[in-house]
Amino acid sequence: MSIKIALAGNPNCGKTTMFNDLTGSSQYVGNWPGVTVEKKEGKLKGHKDVIITDLPGIYSLSPYTLEEVVSRNYLINERPDAIINLVDGTNLERNLYLTTQIIELGIPVVIALNMMDLVEKSGDKIDAKKLGAALGCEVVETSALKGKGSMEAAEKAIRLAAAKAVSAPRHEFGKPVEEALKAIADLNEGVVKQEHTRWYAVKMFERDEKVMEEIRLDQSAKDRLETIISSVEKELDDDSESIITNERYDYITNLMKKCVHKQRKGMTASD
Ligand code: BGO
């Protein structure tokens, strides 16, 4: 049986470069079903039973762009055995926004901390171990352009896939949101698979239309969900989607303070 590994990350994080490095000439290019978004797959060099799928570059797993919807559908419905989440080390703060969502999917994740040649050149320091420990997943430093670290990231992904070592998000939202997520998870008991619980709870809290269409709650569950969401919105005086977005950014700001030492002043992380 083959192992499926997905490459996910922001546009320009180096996904194409790493995909080429990992698959060499064994690539096939087509379109994702029903849309004109390019789909690239290939076999991992030296591993004919490992298929690498390059997902469209995205900033978030929200349902607003075709690329996001394609990526979400693939990650939720096809369920790769592991994800390599490429993160541009020179744009860490922005890239981690997607990472916090990917880790909630209940799929094994390896972070490829890419562009490390540029990070080193700048004099900035990223503590990859601390970052991995804080996020709850493995981090491999890579320079895809120089062919460094890509294969190590893929081999780690294979090992996690074989062990079915699902990444458990360490990030917790504030108390009102966590309580709401728990109540939503209770509503979904028996409706979604155990490992999908957090992803669906967060998306339903955000009133994500695509997820709501998919889940098809009966009217009394819909009413209960609305009561849960609106009580947090009232308490925190904001809409639910903004609450989640803002809490993710607060978490990432703290993570940057712990894990990044910037060379130059005026940047976001600690001096
Ligand atoms: C151009 N290190 C460095 N230094 N550069 C990298 C690395 C790395 O680890 N990884 C990727 N790049 P894509 P997406 C370019 O194309 O793979 C570079 O969108 C240029 N092109 O070479 O395309 C990579 O698939 C002219 O750079 O990313 C590419 O995720 C001048 O990052 C860019 C300078 O990589 C994006 C760069 C004509």
Residues whose N, C-alpha, C, O or C-beta is under 5 A from the ligand:
A	BS01	BGO	N10 P11 N12 C13 G14 K15 T16 T17 G57 N114 M115 M116 D117 L118 T142 S143 A144 L145
